[in-house]
Amino acid sequence: MTDAGFSEEDVARYWNENAEAWSREVREGHDIARELLNNPAFLEFAGDLRGKQVLDAGCGEGHNTRILARRGAHLTGVDISERMIGLALAEERRAPLGIQYVRTSYTDLGVFPPGRFDAVISFMALMDGPRFDLAMRESFRVLRPGGLLVFSITHPCFITKGGRWLRNEDGVKVKWMISEYFNPAGWVERWRFTDAPPEAPEFAVPRFDRTLSEYVNGLIDAGFVLRQIEEPRPSEEYCRAHPSQRGWRDHAALFLYFRAEKPT
Ligand SMILES: C[S@@+](CC[C@H](N)C(=O)[O-])C[C@H]1O[C@@H](n2cnc3c(N)ncnc32)[C@H](O)[C@@H]1O
């Protein structure tokens, strides 16, 4: 599968390289945007999944998959990176939660029969791979009628390859500037978690910029009924504790959440 100049093999290669550091940093809690903003807001948005058969699409090393399993859902995680899946499986062996992990793409879920899941959830992974249309088609297929699709992504209207902060003379972020919203070319973003120690390596992540309409129409074209979207806003308290994050309260939304249903 190719899109925006990167194939799925390319994506797997990048994430294999990121896997060790990603896993270490996530497990040490250095991804504070996840810990303090994104996970609390998204897990509430996703609702109660206890007792449900849930597919985590793009599960990485399984940090959030384990959170859902500990809350009582029956989890299967898929990821395109064999190293990510290896790390997830090692943790499952060390502290079993009954999670099944499969190395495959969320654009090809042929290992699962139609209607196998009550819910497909994806944490911050669908903007990191090609062919959103196929990801939606496959999610639709593996869900039972009435099943739930819920996913988080970086906000496509603000997180573009041309986005950057404009700062005043004191270095304070005064504006988030957007450009190249319509440019579909793939690019590699290099970044660290906000609280990562200075010696932590940067992640190199292939990005697949899409417009908001591509996400919404991809979902509708697959047959889903869109139920809700959300743009979580950092609290004043969070921004006081982590001033570098204030721009995401004052100027632009960093994340976008979708909730949709497969009609009965
Ligand atoms: C930003 S990480 C998020 C991982 C995990 N959901 C989390 O919250 O920690 C994105 C993940 O998407 C995976 N990914 C990218 N394209 C994929 C695809 N086509 N199929 C399955 N996983 C994919 C990457 O390997 C990576 O593990």
The ligand as a Tripos MOL2 file, in Angstrom:
@<TRIPOS>MOLECULE
LIG
   27    29     1     0     0
SMALL
NO_CHARGES

@<TRIPOS>ATOM
      1 C1          2.0480    7.2420   17.2930 C.3       1 LIG1
      2 S1          2.1740    5.5020   17.3810 S.3       1 LIG1
      3 C2          0.8280    5.1440   18.4780 C.3       1 LIG1
      4 C3          0.9460    3.7820   19.0920 C.3       1 LIG1
      5 C4         -0.0990    3.4640   20.1640 C.3       1 LIG1
      6 N1         -1.4500    3.4950   19.6440 N.3       1 LIG1
      7 C5          0.0520    4.3960   21.3310 C.2       1 LIG1
      8 O1         -0.8730    5.1770   21.5820 O.co2     1 LIG1
      9 O2          1.0880    4.3360   22.0020 O.co2     1 LIG1
     10 C6          1.5590    5.0090   15.7930 C.3       1 LIG1
     11 C7          1.5560    3.5210   15.5790 C.3       1 LIG1
     12 O3          0.8570    3.2480   14.3550 O.3       1 LIG1
     13 C8          1.4640    2.1430   13.7550 C.3       1 LIG1
     14 N2          1.0460    2.0720   12.3510 N.ar      1 LIG1
     15 C9          1.3160    2.9290   11.3320 C.ar      1 LIG1
     16 N3          0.7380    2.5060   10.1970 N.ar      1 LIG1
     17 C10         0.0880    1.3480   10.4880 C.ar      1 LIG1
     18 C11        -0.6950    0.4340    9.7280 C.ar      1 LIG1
     19 N4         -0.9270    0.6050    8.4280 N.pl3     1 LIG1
     20 N5         -1.2170   -0.6360   10.3590 N.ar      1 LIG1
     21 C12        -0.9960   -0.8400   11.6850 C.ar      1 LIG1
     22 N6         -0.2450   -0.0060   12.4550 N.ar      1 LIG1
     23 C13         0.2800    1.0730   11.8620 C.ar      1 LIG1
     24 C14         2.9460    2.4030   13.9660 C.3       1 LIG1
     25 O4          3.7120    1.2290   13.7730 O.3       1 LIG1
     26 C15         2.9440    2.9120   15.3970 C.3       1 LIG1
     27 O5          3.1060    1.8670   16.3160 O.3       1 LIG1
@<TRIPOS>BOND
     1     1     2 1
     2     2     3 1
     3     2    10 1
     4     3     4 1
     5     4     5 1
     6     5     6 1
     7     5     7 1
     8     7     8 2
     9     7     9 1
    10    10    11 1
    11    11    12 1
    12    11    26 1
    13    12    13 1
    14    13    14 1
    15    13    24 1
    16    14    15 ar
    17    14    23 ar
    18    15    16 ar
    19    16    17 ar
    20    17    18 ar
    21    17    23 ar
    22    18    19 1
    23    18    20 ar
    24    20    21 ar
    25    21    22 ar
    26    22    23 ar
    27    24    25 1
    28    24    26 1
    29    26    27 1
@<TRIPOS>SUBSTRUCTURE
     1 LIG1         1 GROUP 0 **** ****
